[in-house]
Amino acid sequence: MGNQKERQLDSVFTAKETGEYSFCFNNEMSTFADKLVDFEIAVENETPSALLPSKQGTSPEQTSALEESIMKVSRDLSTINRNQKYFRTRENRNFSTVKSTESRIFNFSVVESGLMVCMAGLQVFIVRFFFQGARKGYV
């Protein structure tokens, strides 16, 4: 698809010939961190492979309407499934971001608390130093 750095990419590939196709994913940009790759293969404009059996006493128009209704329900369910997968993937990506930010905030807070304790100890040491026996004249 290209050598540019992509966070999220939506692309469409149209097969010109019937046969097997393969996908290659490369992580040359960053070998330090693992990457999560999520992709979906969807077949569109496919002709229905099996027709519904027709009952005796029904007209072809009724069967055709029933087939169209079933195909519409199938497309709608596919759309719902695709949207649900997209939102789940997005939620996982955002959760990773939140988890990373949370750990950074925790580490910063620990360092900040440590520095505050050190500063308090240093202040106590300085005040005690000024009030020791021979140093009382400096205060």
C-alpha positions, -999 to +999 in steps of 0.1 A: +000+000+000+030+023+005+059+030+027+044+059+046+036+057+083-001+049+087-020+047+120-051+035+103-057+026+067-088+017+048-082+004+014-100-015-013-086-042-035-104-054-066-094-088-078-090-090-116-086-128-117-100-157-099-076-175-076-057-173-044-042-140-031-018-135-002-011-106+022+022-095+035+026-072+066+060-056+073+071-040+106+103-023+094+093+012+107+094+001+143+109-032+154+109-020+190+071-022+196+047-048+185+019-038+162-017-050+160-030-056+125-067-061+119-082-065+085-114-077+070-120-094+037-154-087+023-169-100-009-193-075-026-215-079-056-213-116-053-241-135-071-261-157-047-246-192-049-277-211-041-313-202-048-340-209-024-362-239-033-396-229-045-427-243-030-455-256-050-483-231-054-461-200-051-454-178-080-419-169-090-426-132-081-433-142-045-402-163-043-381-136-059-395-111-033-386-135-006-351-139-019-346-101-022-358-097+014-334-124+026-305-108+008-314-074+022-315-088+057-281-105+050-266-073+038-279-054+068-265-080+092-232-078+075-232-040+078-240-043+115-213-069+120-187-047+102-196-016+122-194-036+155-160-049+146-148-014+137-160+000+170-144-029+189-111-023+171-113+014+179-121+007+215-091-016+218-068+010+203-082+038+225-079+015+256-042+010+248-037+048+246-055+053+279-035+025+296-002+041+283-012+075+295-023+061+329+011+045+335+029+077+325+008+097+350+014+072+377+052+072+372+052+110+371+032+111+404+056+087+421+086+108+410+069+140+421+060+125+455+096+113+460+109+148+452+085+163+477+097+140+504+133+148+496+126+185+497+109+182+531+139+163+544+162+189+530+142+217+547+143+199+580+181+194+577+186+231+568+165+244+597+182+220+622+216+231+608+208+268+615+196+261+651+226+239+662+246+252+691+273+274+675+251+285+646+224+302+666+239+336+658+231+332+621+193+332+627 
